[in-house]
Amino acid sequence: MPQEPNSTLSNRKAWRVPSYWPFVIPALVVIAGIIIFPWLFTIWMSMHEWKIGAPTTFVGFANYFRLPTDPRFVESVWHTIVYTLLSVILPLIFGTFAATLFHQKFPFRGFLRGLFIMPMMATPVAIALVWTMMFHPQLGVLNYLLSLVGLPAELWVFHPNSVIPSLVMVETWQWTPLIMLIVLGGLSAIPSEPYESARIDGANAWQMFRYITLPLITPFIFVAAMIRMIDAVKSFDIIFAITQGGPGSASETINLYLYSVAFVYYDIGYGSAIAVVFFIIIVLLAAIMLYMRQRMHWNQTGGAA
């Protein structure tokens, strides 16, 4: 019986429709509808002068060229950088310390762990309302506590110089438990043999933490830093509920300025340009963090080899 040439068989295989396409197409349609199309439409809007109630005019990249000369946008970028750095570094420090502490065995450890993670489970608006009352210069509990130790009262979120540190205090209080849980998972994965060898060699607690614990949990800390960085750079709810970007524009981040331009001044075109630039900043930060994590992985692999 004559056999078909290999080329004919390969052509039939090439033109055969994959059996999984009926399951893939609905997902592609959903992705295109809720992710791809909105972003393409946002880019299209950013190239137009579009204000509510006025005709739409194509302006090209004029909205993007306007950003570096906008002092309020430049100020919001600086506020975002400071806010993000502090909101990442402080939870990392306190979260790592809390994970090291809760990794030890002591009475009521499970209960205290559950108590410690409660701020993370609260809604941001409820947290903002509670902290707003605590920040009150006359009636707030924070100034009352300062008066007990003889320190002068602070204006907290009501002064331009202290508003961002005060908001970072709220972020640190809320998200330190998340860092603690991630690092705690890393501590649980560390074997006990390196510590036993270190004790035999006479190492103290600090030396074991510095040369054994910290290098082994660094990948977990890095993952926690990446998650915290992406969340902090686009933070909106806490800042808006407590200060709405004030006093003046002292706590106005890119996110809040974008909201003001698009939904207060109804400058949709310029607001879309800010949204596109903001999205690019977030993607670049995430790409840098992933690249550094990959480099760290190869260094560790090479070092282990």
N, C-alpha and C positions, 0 to 999 in steps of 0.2 A: 504494500500500500504506500503510495507516494506521500512523503511528508512535506508540509508547508515550509517554505524557506524561513530562516531565522528573522529576516527583515520584516516579513509579513506578520509574524508573531509579535515582534517588538512594536510594530505600528499599531496592532490591535490593543496591546497593553497600554501604549501611550495615549490612545484616544478613549480608553475606558474611564467612565465617570466614577470617581471614588464613592464608595458606599456611605461615607460619613458626611457628605456634603449637606444632606437635608438637616443634619443636626448643627452644622457649623453656620449655615446661612442666617438663621434667626439671631444667633449671637452677634454676627457681623453687622446685621441691621441695627440691633440695639446699640452696639458700640458706635456705629456711624451716627445714629440719631441723637445720642446723649453725650457724646464726647467729641467726635470729629467735627460734626456740623457746627455745634456751638463755638468751637475754637476758630474754625474758618470764618464764621460770621463775625466773631469778635475782631479778628484781624481785618476783615472788610470794614467794619465800623470804625476801627482805629485810623483808617485812611480817609475818613470823611469828617467834615465839620457838621456835627449832628447834635443839635440842641432841641429839646422838647418844644414843639410848637413852631419850629422854624424849618425851612426846607433843607434837605441834605445836599452838601456840596463836597465833591471830591477834592481833597487837598494833598494826597500822596503821603509823604513822610513828614509833613509839617507838624503834626502832633508829636511825633517822636523827637524832632529837632527842638521842640518847645520845652521838653522835659529838663535838659541841663540848665536852661535859663530860668526855670521856675524855682525861686528860693524855697517855697514851701515844700516842693517835692524833694529837693536836695536835703532839706532839714528832716523830712520824714525818712529818707534813706539812712541818715546818720542815727536817728532815733531807733530805727529798726535794727541796725548793726549793734548798737549798745545794748538794747533790750535783749536781742538774741544771744549775744555773748554771755551776758550775766545770767540769763535764764537757762543756759546750758551748763556753764561752769559750776554755779552754786549747787544745783540739784545733783550734779555728778559727784561733787565733794561730799555733800551730806548723805546722798544715797549710798555711796560706797562705804562710808563710815557706818551707816545704819545697817547695811547688809553684813558687814563684818561683825557688828555687835549682835545682831539677831541670829547669826550663824552659830554663836556659842550656845551651850546648853545651860539654862537657868530656869528657875520656877516661873510659871505663867508666860513662857516664851510665846506659845501659840496665841494666847489672848492678846498679848501686847503687839504681836505682829498684825493681828486683825484690827486692832485699834489704830495702828500706825498707818494702814492703807485706807482708812475711812475718808480722808480728804480727797483722794483720787476718785472716789465713787460719787461725790457730790456734783450737782450740776453747776456749770460756771456762773450762771446768773445768780443762783442762791449764794454761792461763795462771794460774788462781787457785792451783793447787798449786805452780807454780814461784815465783810472787811470795810465797806464804806462807813458803816456805823462805828467800827473800831478805829478808823482813821480820823474821826471827827475831832477837831482841835480842842473843843471844850468838853464834849460828852463822851469821847472815845475812851475805850479801856486802855489803849496803848499809852496815851499821855498820862493816864492815871498810874500805870505801872512805872513810867519814868519818874513820876513825882515821888513814888515810894522809895526810890534809890537816890533822890536828890538831883535828878537831871532835869534840864528845862524841857518844856513842851515843844513838840515839833508840829509843823504844818502838814507833813506827810504828802498826800496827793494834792494839796492845795497850794504848793509852792513849786515853781518850775525846776529848781535845783534838786528837789527830793522826790518828784513825782515818779520818775522812772525807777529809781531804787525801791520805792514803795511798791510799785506794781510788780517788780521782780520778786519782792518778798512774798507776794501772793502766789506767783507762779512757782516759786521754790517750795512753798508750803504745800501746794496742791500736787506737784509732780515729782517731788523727792521719793514718795513711795513707789512710783513706777520704776525709777532707777534702782531702788532697793530690791525690788522683785527680780529684775533682770540680772543684777549682780549676784543676788542670792542664788539664782539658778546656776551661775558659773561657779560659785563657791561650793555648791553641792556636788559638782562634777569633778572637783579636785581630789585625787587619791590621797590617802593618808601617809603613804610611804615617804614622800619627800620631807614631810614634817618630822617623822620619826628619825630619819637620817640627820636632819638639822639639829634636833635635840641631842642626839648622840655627839655631834660635833660641838655642842655648847652654844648654839645660836639662841639669842633672846627673841622675844615676841616681835620686836620691831624688825629685826633682821629677817625673820621668817616671812613677815608681811612684805618687806621690801624686795627680797630676792626670790620668793617662792609664790606667795599669793598674788601680788600685783602683776607680775608678768603673765601668770596663767589666766587671770580674769580680764586682762587688757582687751581681748577681742569682744568680751561681753560689754565692757565699758564703752567700747567704740560703737557697738550697735546701739546701745542706749543713747549715746551722744548724737548719733545720726537721727534717731527717732525724735529726740527732744529738739534738735536743731530745726528739723522740718516743721514740727508743730509750733515752735516758738516764733519762727520767722513769719508765719501767717496768723499769729494770734490776733484775735479781734474781740471776742465776747467779753473777756475780763476787762480789757482796756476801755471798751466802749461803755460797758455798764458802770464802771467806776468813775471815769474822767471824761469820756467822749472826746478824747484827744487833748483835753485841757490840762492845766490852765492855759488859756490861749491856744497854742499849738505845741506845747512843751512835751506832750506824750503822744503826738500824732505820728503813727507809723505809716508805712506805705499802704497797708490795708485800710486804715481809717481814712487816709487822704483819698484813696480810691473811692471809698463809700461816699465821702463828701462831694467829690467832683461829679460822680454819676447820679447820686440819688438826692443830693441837697441842691446842687447848682444845675443839675440836669444837663451837664455837658457830656453826652454819651460818647462822642467821638474821642475826646481827650481822656475820658475815664477808661475807654477800651484800650487806648495806647498804654496807659499806666498798668492795666491788667496784663497786657502782653509782656511788657517789660518785667513785671513782677513775677509772672510765670517763668520767664527765662532765668531770672535770678534764682528761683527755687530749684529749677532743673539743674543749673550749673552747680549750685551748692550740693545737691544730692549726688551729682556726677563726681565732684571732687571727693566727697566723703566715700563713695563707693570705690573710686580709684585708690584712695589711701588705704582702704580696707583690703583691697586686693593686693596692694604692695606689701602690706603687713603680713598677709597670708603667705606670700611667696618668701618673704624674709624668714618667717617662722619655719616654713618647710625646709628652706635652705639651711637654716641654723640647726634644725633637728637632724638633717642629713649629715 
